[in-house]
């Protein structure tokens, strides 16, 4: 009888530890709130919009990644900072315009719904002389 009780306790402990490990592993995979792929659009007005895709990584204290990876206007992020007290970010990248001329991209945004899988980034976007707003959602 003691052996059966001991086995039951061991089985319960193994199931509990396995479940807790799976939960912790799933939570750990989420990582930093900005890591991942973000898609949406930006533009100077509600009718003039440009699709945008950003892939971001968090490296200790800086944001890195690529704006529009795989597209002709692909731009590696050269400057990426985050103010985690306000969840605001600043990105700078060098891209190319339609003629292949260099153009600077500057993005200033705010992360919203941080704890949600439906978090968004919104703010201002400047590409050369064209300025507007943007809204991105995490994929």
N, C-alpha and C positions, 0 to 999 in steps of 0.2 A: 504494500500500500504506500509506503514511503517513497519507493522508487517511482511509482506512478505520479505522485504529487510533485516530486522533484522534476520529473520529465515535463510535466505540465507547466511548471514555473519556467523551466529552461525554454520551452517552446514559446511561451508567452513573451519572454524577454527577447528572444531572437526575432519574433514578428514585430515587436515594438521597435527594436533597434533598426531593423530593416526599413520600416515605415518612416521613422525619423530621419534616417540617412537619405531616403528618397526625397523627402520633403526638403531637407536642407540642400540637397544637390540641385533640385529644381529651382530653389530660390537663388542659389549661387550662380546659376547659369544666366540669370537676368543681368547681373553686373551693374555697371554704372548707368544711370538713367539716359545718358546721351549716346552710349555705344550702340551702333547699329545703322540701319539704312532708314533714311528719312526721305519721303517724297511729297511733292505738292507743287505749288507754283509761286511765281513772283511776277510783279509788273507794276507799271506806273499808274494803272487805272483798273477798274473792274472789268473793262472790256479788252484791255491789252495785257494778257497773261502769258508767261513762259513756263513750261514745265521744268522742274528741277529735281534732281536726285542728289542726296549727299550721303556718303558713307563716312561715319565718324568713329574714331577710336579715342580712348582716354589713356594717356600715358603719364601716370603719376601726378603731374600738375598741368599738363597741356592737352589740348584737343588737337588731333591730327586727322587726316583722311583726304577724301577727294570729293570735289563738286562735279557732278555729271560724269562719273567714270565711264569710259568707253565711247564717249561722244566727241565730236570734233572740238567742242569747247571745254574739254576736260581740264580741270584745274586742281592740282594738289593744294591742300590748305597749307599756307606758309606760316601764318600766325593764327593760333587758336587758343583763346583764353576763356575761363569760366569764373564768374563770381558766384560761388556756391551759397553765399548768404542771401542772394536775391535770385539765384538761378538764371542769371543773364550770361550770354555768351557773345564773343566777338571773334569773327573769322575774317581772314584776308587771304586772297588767292590771286594768282596771275593767270588770266585766261586769254583767249584770242577771240576777236570779233569775226564777223562773216568773211572778211577779207584776209584774215590771218594776222592782223595787227594785234599787238599786245593790249590788253585791257584789264584794269584792276577790278576785282570784285571785293566788296566790303559788306559783311553781313553782321547786323546787331540784332539779337533776338532774346526772347524770354521763354523759358521752358514752363509749360503749364500742365496740370494734371500729372505731376511727377510720379505718384504712386500707382497710376493707372496704366494698363496696357495701351490705352487710347491717348497717350500724352501727345502734346503738340508743341511746336516751336512757331512763334510769330514775332514779327518785328519789321525792321527796315532792311532793304537790299539796294545796293548801288553797284551798277556794272558800268564802269566808265562814267559818262555824264548822265546816264539814265538812272533815276532813283525811283523807288517804289516800296511796296510792302510785300511781305511773303507770309505764307502759312504752310507748314510742313507737318506731316503726321508720321509717326514711327511705324514702319512695316513689321 
